[in-house]
Amino acid sequence: MAGDDVRPAPPRPVYPVAVGAVGLALTAWALSGGTVAAHATVTPAALGATAAAALLVVGAGTLAALSPRHAWPGRTTLLAGLAWLAPVLVGWIGAPSSLRAAAMVVAPFAVVLLAHLVLAGPDGIAPWRGAARLVVVGYAATALLTTVLAVTRDPLLELHCWRDCAVRVLAVAPQADVARAASTAWSVALVVVGVGATGVAVVRTVRARPGARLQTAVVVVPAALALAGYATWGAAVLADPPERPDALSFQAAYLVQALGMALLGAGVAWPLLREHRRRTALRRLAARLGAVPAVGSLQAHLADALDDPSLEVAYWLPESRRFVDAAGRNVNPDRSSARSGARAGAELRRGDDLLAVVTLGRAGAGDAPLTEQIGEQIGAAARLAIDNERLQAEIRAQLTELRSSRRRIVAAADESRRRLERDLHDGVQADLVALLLDAGRRHAAAVRAGDEPTARALTDVVAQVSAAAARLRELSHGIFPAELAEAGLEPALWTLTDDADVAVRLAVDLDVRPPAEVERVGYLVAVEALACAQPGAVLEVAVSRTDSVVTVRAMPLQEPVPVDLDDRVGALGGTARRTDAGWEVDLPCALS
């Protein structure tokens, strides 16, 4: 959002409330005050199941229909619930024939409405090409069969009529054969639709995105269950006609329908309740943020409020044009959203200025509006706290970049030193060795010729060249010995202590080798400690590793940690301090 939206909300339609109220009132009137020949009144269990399912499916459908974000499943569920209750009005003895006839026409549409829910899901989007045409065909076929049955079926001509025997308002052209054929076709269609809906519900649930799977399942699975009840009813009619209210198969079919409708109502109500809970949690969150919470706590507060542990907050740094997390590390909310396949981002702004992006970890199809709610519910005071946290994240990002820069400078200096060492070893030292060999040969020739002055002069030359070669060899070996790179820190330290001018007590406890940068700095700590040790003292050097930190202790030492060594330690993000006993250096192994 570009800011706080102060425009008035559009008015909500009132017809869902009117339709739902009228439908429930008529059903309650029929069940409580009249004689009803319907499966809903055959047993007390059926009556209770009808009442519970009616309240759930009509009530939840009405509430959802009033919400712009859930209008599609709400309207469809409301109409399906009213159509499912229509047989109660059809069997209402003593009710006006026109009302019973209208209910008889409406009742079959419960099947196609439920099938539409299964195909389109809670978001109203068909899963494949042709699904929309299939839905249109379903509505047209239902209307056709309903019209044929209403016009050609005369209940008085049926020996086993029990529910609508007096409803003859629409039977203007009675034809028993046509009516039986249409009734058989309807029963077959119920079986086909019920079996197909079960398969579609399973496929839709399995193929749904991880964040939308539950929200899809709570709608399509109950709808498919209700259609399975219709399929059971159709199979019972085909296997053992006609329909009998006392038959166990028909009673079971009706109870399955009632269970499916009740679960459908609960499934439609669930996102409404979750949305209300989240809106309340966001309001509480805004109040907490307005009270200036601890820096870095926004992500934890949001994750707790939305019950989403994988939620992430990325702060926008306009000067460097990048996103960072609360620790100052570079992040890319767009890339993480694409990678998960079930994520959505909500922008937090102050006016036109972007402050942060909240990436949701479980944003299913119906959760997408949650991104708008986050921006709506977090007020101006909370945005000040968010801006403060963004500034803190920017400072941490700058510190992280500074450490990285220092580490790169140290690494470049080490590389330059190693390159110089190689050049000295392969170039100048080789020349000195060749000069030394040549002077040795000339000295031997002078001795054999008895030329003592030349021999003495060449002896001095050989001695000087040998000394220069030795110094150059020592310089070309550099600060770090070959053992450090080849065998690790512990062998290199033992080699160092062998040549030390003071006694050294060495203790190394490393289960695995740390990174090469850490080993080099640890070695330099020991080198500087030997240089600062008091003559005649016994220097204790201890190296240990705890979790991801290597600690080097050197004692007793009175001198402060040298500045250049402190810089090297700081370049790795470590710390060097002088204690009462000596030096203590912590080197992190997880280099960032």
C-alpha positions, 0 to 999 in steps of 0.5 A, a space after each residue: 500500500 502506498 499509505 493508510 487508505 482512509 477511503 470508506 469501505 464499499 457497502 456490503 450486499 444484504 441479499 445473502 442475509 435475506 436469502 439465508 434468513 428466509 431459507 432457515 426460517 422456512 426450514 425451521 418452521 417446517 421441521 418444528 411446526 408441521 408434518 414433513 415427509 423427508 429423510 430429515 425427519 425419519 430418525 432423531 439422528 437425521 433431524 439433529 444432523 439436518 439442524 446442525 448442518 443447516 445452521 453451519 452451511 447457511 450461516 457460514 455461507 452467509 457470513 462468507 458471502 458478505 466478505 469480498 475476499 470470500 464471496 465466491 465460496 460463500 455464495 456458492 455454499 449458501 445456495 448449495 445449502 439452501 438447495 440441499 434443504 429444499 427437500 424438507 419444504 417439498 415434503 412439508 405436508 400442508 404447505 402451499 403447493 407452489 412453495 413445494 413445487 418451487 422447492 422441488 425444482 431447486 433441490 437438484 441444483 445442490 448437486 451441481 453447486 457442490 460439483 462447482 465448488 469441487 472443480 473451482 475450489 475456494 478461489 473459484 479458479 478452474 484447475 484445467 482447460 474445459 472445466 468451465 465448460 463442464 460446469 456450464 454443461 452441468 447447470 444446463 443438464 440439471 435444468 433440463 432434467 429438472 424441467 422434464 421431471 417437473 413437467 412429465 412426472 405425476 406423483 399420483 401415478 407412482 405406487 410408492 410416492 411418499 414425499 411429494 404426492 400432492 405436488 402436481 402444479 408443474 405436471 402439465 404433460 404427464 408421461 410416465 415412461 419419460 419421467 422414469 427415463 429422466 429419473 434413471 438418468 438423474 440417478 446415473 448422473 448422481 453416481 458419476 458426479 459423486 465418483 468423479 468429484 471424489 477423484 477431483 477433490 483428491 487431485 486438487 488437494 494433492 496438487 495444491 501449493 503447500 500454503 494453500 493445501 489445507 484451505 483447499 481441502 476444507 472446502 473441496 473434500 466436504 463438498 465431495 463427501 456430500 456428493 458421495 452421499 448423493 451418489 450413494 442415494 443414486 446407486 440405491 435407487 438404481 439397485 433397488 427402486 423405488 426410494 424408501 424412507 425406512 431403508 438403511 441405504 437411504 438413511 445412510 446416504 442422507 447422513 453422509 450428505 448431512 455430514 458433508 454439508 456440516 463440514 463444508 460450512 465449517 470449512 468455509 467459516 474457518 478462513 473467516 475465523 482465522 482472518 479475524 484472529 489475525 486481524 486482532 493479532 495485527 492490531 495488538 502487534 501494532 500497539 506493541 510496536 508503537 511502544 518501541 519494542 526491542 530492536 530486531 524483534 519485529 520478525 519475531 512479533 510478526 511470526 508469533 502474531 500470524 503463527 508463521 515461523 517461516 515469516 521473514 522481514 527484509 528492510 530496504 536500504 534506499 542508498 545502496 538499493 538492496 534488502 537486508 535482514 535484521 542482522 544486516 545480511 543481504 537478502 532478496 525477498 523476491 527470490 525467496 518468494 519464487 523459490 518457495 512457490 507458496 509465499 507472498 510479500 507485504 510492503 510496509 511503507 511510510 507515505 511513498 517510502 518503502 520501509 520493509 517487505 514481509 515475506 509470508 511462509 504460508 500464504 495460500 490462495 485465500 491468504 493473499 489478502 493478508 498482505 494487505 491486512 499487514 499494511 492496513 493494521 500497522 499504524 503510524 506509530 508502529 511504522 516509526 518503530 519499523 523505521 528505527 529497526 530498519 536504520 539499525 539493520 542498515 548500521 549492521 549491514 555497514 558493519 558487516 561490509 566493513 568486516 568483509 572489507 577488512 578481511 579482503 584487505 588482509 587476504 590481499 596483503 597475504 597473497 601479495 606477501 606469498 607472491 613476493 616470497 615465491 619471487 624471492 625463492 624462485 628468482 633472487 635465491 636461485 641466482 645467489 645459489 648459482 653465484 655461491 656454487 660458482 664462487 666455490 668452484 673458483 675458490 677450489 681452482 685457486 687453492 689447487 693453483 696455489 693462489 693464496 690471495 685469490 683463495 682468501 678473497 674467494 673465501 670471504 665472498 663465499 661466506 658473505 654469499 652464504 650468509 646472504 642466501 641464508 637470510 634470503 632463505 629465511 625471508 622467502 619462507 615468510 611468516 607462515 611455515 609450510 607446516 601450517 598450510 600442509 598439516 595445520 595449526 598444531 604441527 606449526 605451533 610445535 615447530 615454532 616452539 622448538 626454535 623459541 628463545 623462551 620455554 613454551 608449554 603448548 596445549 592444543 585441543 582441536 577436533 577438526 581443522 578450522 579455516 585457513 584464515 583462522 589458522 594463520 591468525 592463530 599462528 600469528 598470536 603465538 608468534 607475537 606472544 613469543 616476541 612479547 614474553 619475558 626472558 626466563 618465563 615459561 609461556 603457556 599457549 593454549 588453543 581450544 575450540 568451542 562450537 564455532 569459535 577458536 580461542 587462543 590464550 597466551 600467559 603470562 604476558 604484560 604487554 597489550 595486544 599489538 595493534 596490527 594483530 588486533 586489526 587482523 583479529 578484527 578483520 575476521 570478526 573476532 576479539 583480542 583482549 588482555 586479561 590479568 593473566 595474559 592475552 585471550 583471542 576469540 576467532 569465529 570459524 563461521 566466516 561471513 
